[in-house]
Amino acid sequence: MRGLVVVLFLLLAHFACCDPLLWPYPKEISLGDESIFVDPVALKSTVPSNYILDKAFERYEALFFPFDDIQQPVMDGSLGRLSELMIAVTSTDPTLDIGTDESYELTISSNKKGKYIAAITAANCFGALRGLETFSQLIQVVPSAQGKQFSYQIPNVPITISDSPRFQWRGLLVDTARHYATIKELENILEGMAYSKLNVFHWHLTDSQSFPFESESYPDLIKGAYRPDEIYTHEDVAYIVRYAYLRGITVIPEIDTPGHVKSWEQGYSGVTLPCMVGQGSDAIDAGILNPANPLTYDIIEGLYTEQISLFPSYIHIGADEVKTHCWTDNSTYVEASREFWEQPDINVSPYDTNAIAAYFYSRTIPVLTQHMRGYVAWEEFQLGGASTPYPDTIIQAWR
């Protein structure tokens, strides 16, 4: 650990002379040629009374001054000093969603009294969060000539930054169905996303390999988890959603359907059918939901209802790699399902895979839309002939 600290220390010192290393680089930036000293003890802060910003400032103080617990910084009397960090927001509205205004402006300059002031202004607290991240990256650790002491400095003053995201959706997909991640590991991922100003945590919760989400409406689904202790309870999910929210990140869950569902079978026999995905030695039985079993729709309605209560934004329905031929390959199953499909209010041929897919989505998607909840689907949902196009669908491309 000490070696890692030394390497980081030397890297910071190496780049102290150059333009600031900012990630992502701001949309507009103006730099000067002065350096100023930042005193961890004397720096004052003016932050609006806002829970999100209060919690953010607690986190960022440790990022502003990461080596304070190792040795006290030396003060360089030849440099000006940053005396105050001011944050101002136009609105304290705590609503976070895709499209929330994350723009901010950051200035560091001297006032008429010769004091250096850093000011972050934003439309809301989430824009201010992005400004705080940029400010934390501006502070550099500069060693003394002897190399045994250091100071915190901000080079290139005066600084003016005007920044806003290029893309509204800046996401990271984390697949905890194939690779279970602990709550601590998810926390670390979310911290890294905040440092990079990413704003969408796409949580791929379930797949063929495991079903780690502990459903309260259909609790036996958890039998598809890798192990009894590798699960996510409602409390776990609510904690992660809150943890992400405080960092300006929206969590979008994905319970993949109607394919990639082999893990469902361990808890509820009969809701899936065999369905091979992949080729040769890489082929696996990923499973596909049984669209002629009424229990299938009951489970999906229960899961979507739980997701609506736990996640504040979009719901991802999956819909990738739907091998619709798996619904018709087994003639014994097809004949057994005929009674379901020939009901007067359904009237679908058990051999018409496109019609079966359309019926499946007509039974599942309204659970979301009736609650005014937007949804996301993989590209096959629209391009693969497996469904009737639905308006307002967000399509996510992966191939």
KARAFEN-V603752 format. One record per run of one state. SS is the DSSP state (H for helix, E for strand, - for the rest). FROM is the first residue (numbers start at 1). LEN is the number of residues. If there is no record, write none. Layout:
SS;FROM;LEN  SS;FROM;LEN
This chain:
-;1;1  H;2;14  -;16;12  E;28;3  -;31;3  E;34;5  -;39;5  E;44;3  -;47;4  H;51;14  -;65;15  E;80;10  -;90;14  E;104;7  -;111;5  E;116;7  -;123;2  H;125;14  -;139;1  E;140;4  -;144;6  E;150;8  -;158;1  E;159;5  -;164;7  E;171;5  -;176;7  H;183;13  -;196;4  E;200;7  -;207;4  E;211;1  -;212;1  E;213;1  -;214;5  H;219;6  -;225;7  E;232;1  -;233;1  H;234;12  -;246;4  E;250;8  -;258;1  E;259;1  -;260;2  H;262;5  -;267;5  E;272;2  -;274;2  E;276;2  -;278;2  H;280;3  -;283;1  E;284;2  -;286;2  E;288;2  -;290;4  H;294;17  -;311;4  E;315;4  -;319;5  H;324;4  -;328;3  H;331;11  -;342;11  H;353;17  -;370;5  E;375;4  -;379;1  H;380;4  -;384;10  E;394;3  -;397;3
